[in-house]
Amino acid sequence: MGEWLTTGCVLCAQNCGLKVCVEDGRMTRVKPDKANPRSRGYACRKGLKLPFHQYPADRVTRPLKRVGDAFEKISWDQALDEIAAKMTDIVADYGPRSLAYMGGSSQGGHMETAFGLSLLRGMGSQYYYSSAGQEFSGHWWVTGRVMGKQYNISGPDEHNTEMLVAWGWNGMESHQTPRAPLVLKGLAKDPDRILVSIDPRRSETAAIADIHLALRPGTDALLIKAMIAIILEKGCEKEGYLEDMVAGWERVRPWFEHFDTRRAVEVCGLAYDDVAELCRLMATRRWSFHQDLGVYMGRHSTLTSYFLYILGAVCGVFQTPGGNFIPGMLMPLGFHADERNPKVWRTLKTNMPPAAAGAFPPAVMPEEIMSDHPERVRAVYVSACNPLRSYPDTTAYEKAFSSLDLLVVNDMVVSETARLAHYVLPCRSYYEAWDTTFFPWTYPEIFGQLRRPVVDPPGECLEAAQIHTRLADRLGLIPDIPESLVTAAAGDRLAFGGELMNWASKEPGAFKAMPFVLAKTLGKVWDSAAKAALWGMLMTAPETFRQHAARAGFKADIFQGDKIFQSLLDTPQGLWVGKADTENPMAAVKTESGKIEIFIPELAQQAQKLSPEDEARDLEMPAEFPLILNAGRHSRFAMNTLMRNPEWNQGKRDCCIALSPADANALGLADGQQARVTTVAGSETGEIQVSDAVRPGMVLIPHGFGLNYDGKVHGINVNRLTLSIHRDPIGTPLHRFVPCRVEAV
């Protein structure tokens, strides 16, 4: 019959609770976990298809070394010795800027990040690239200025909001918040609440919304500027809020005065009365907003995020009930890296800062590798991600990665990126290892779940954190650990902690290498570096989290961290480990003034200059590329690169080129016909899907396809159609506005 074990989904950031049936050591069936306090019995079809992720045909079970055009199996000792020697030589010859780490951004496990960053910093480098930099660079950079820390991203207080504005967010398909389809349907059905969708197409969320503003693609920033101006024209701004909680308003306000709102709304392709009515609701309701890739990867990406903050401040939505709150966090998603600090690096070729909570944008990496700078990136350590299918401009990445002196890939499979590697190191899956995530999506509560192994790893697979530790050892980054400390790790945890701190206080470099030290002591006993590091994080958690945990019932004493850790062990479905300070929400704002600081001098000129006349001219499409490609449509049939076997979508139209009926008719194309999409970057061929949900002038292609699985390629790799240089000034690729044309094959 099998045994049902408790775990969580690793396929998106919601990490819904799951039960998996294990029979003869193999995962066979999946169902939602009703006991999980965050997802409460909800799971989408992706999570229920989990075995397709767990059991790919191209699984790696031993270290591989490239020899000519093929891979040979080698021992762990040989692999790590050779990698360490090459990495040491490269850094010695060309300096620490020659090394980059790309990883730490998995949706299923965050513990490897501490190890990857410790290794990178131990080698003297700051070049950390992640998916956060791919999607959020502009938004998180703005957040750092407005809210004081780049990771202080806010989310809607969905339980108390009277109106939720989904801006460029299709939660019915992409989630991005717990139980999103159920939450959105509940909002739409509630006669006392309003669901608004601002999206060029009639998405699944727009289809159930009370209000849908189908704006012209690429006009989000112009629309928000017009909305702020309309609210000011009518004298509806929250003056008391602006005075008490906002800094810089007097410097920002003139940008929106005497602005031609009617012409701006016209350029956006909307009716003025519809926009004015939404502005009235924003001025009179408790409302919140949830933005997504339609904003993050849209035209004027960073400016749009900035205007959203100003709009929210004008309407008084931040840190107020029913509005948007900075959530409590078990651990921040990254760290604050202000490029105004001279100690914070910028990239050498593109002069890009680490805007996304310490992460650099992957869009610039090919240029950094192909640069002629003597300190250019020459060695890249990739862990638990697949840049050649996940990041923009596959062609540029292939050329750049093929030129590296050293490319090391940690992965479960021989991915498209791994095929170019010098070494491929076999990772355990997230169902063969201990791990957790720190996504803060549940204001005011803070959720924690320590996922444990439910099946055994094959061959010689290790946790990514264990691989990092072994490599760090070879690189000489870990101080000598006394045998007494190793012995103490097998006994009482608190006694071990005392001995650890006593030793570390006397040992230079111990605290810098602490994740590795824990991995070689507790992690050796537990066969999990990740589990050991989590215990260490909880034992040394910052005071803010200790206060959050006390509100959830964990007494703030020296035993608090260990008690939380034990509770996570005892409660495999997860539990509330903390609660944000609802009495003093402004305490979460970490600006120098303690207020929401909405004047950003670097964006002032662009914000002031944006006009309907300039936008009308700039939005005219060239004759060669008359349509706008939305490169990366969210879909319940798209799964990044985490489910490689296309059989998980058997019988579904999972990767099509979606067009409006009007455009299909004008181009002489029919549903199901083969067609070619061409951009400046290249061409791809696929099946046409005609849908009246698509706005005329738009083309939609999902992400996560074009994977080479078991010798066959299924679907379109949409990143063949994007250029890495087609990006926002802060580095976010503009995937929601790619000029293209479509032709019959």
Secondary structure, DSSP 4 states (H G I P E B T S, - for coil): --EEEEEE--SSTT--EEEEEEETTEEEEEEE-TT-TTTTT---HHHHTTHHHHS-TTB--S-EEEETTEEEE--HHHHHHHHHHHHHHHHHHH-GGGEEEE----SS--HHHHHHHHHHHHTT---EE-HHHHHHHHHHHHHHHHHSSTT---EE-TTT-SEEEEES--HHHH--STTHHHHHHHHHH-TT-EEEEE-SS--HHHHH-SEEE-PPTT-HHHHHHHHHHHHHHTT-S-HHHHHHHEESHHHHGGGGTT--HHHHHHHTT--HHHHHHHHHHHHHS-EEEEE-HHHHTSTTHHHHHHHHHHHHHHHT-BTSTTSEEPPP-SS-SS----TTSTTS---TTT----TBTTBBPGGGHHHHHH---TT---EEEEES--HHHHSS-HHHHHHHHHT-SEEEEEESB--TTGGG-SEEEEBPPTTSS-B------STTEEEE--B---SPPPTT-B-HHHHHHHHHHHTT-SPPPPHHHHHHTTS-HHHHHHHHHHHHTTSTTTTTTHHHHHHHTHHHHHT-HHHHHHHHHHHT--HHHHHHHHHTT--SSTTHHHHHHHHHHH-TT-EEEEE--SS-GGGG--SSSSSEE---HHHHHHHHH--HHHHHHHTPPPTT--EEEEEEE--TT--TTT---GGGGTTS--SEEEE-HHHHHHHT--TT-EEEEE-SS-EEEEEEEE-TTSPTTEEEEESS--EEETTEEES--GGGG--TTSB-TTS-B-TT-EEEEEEE-
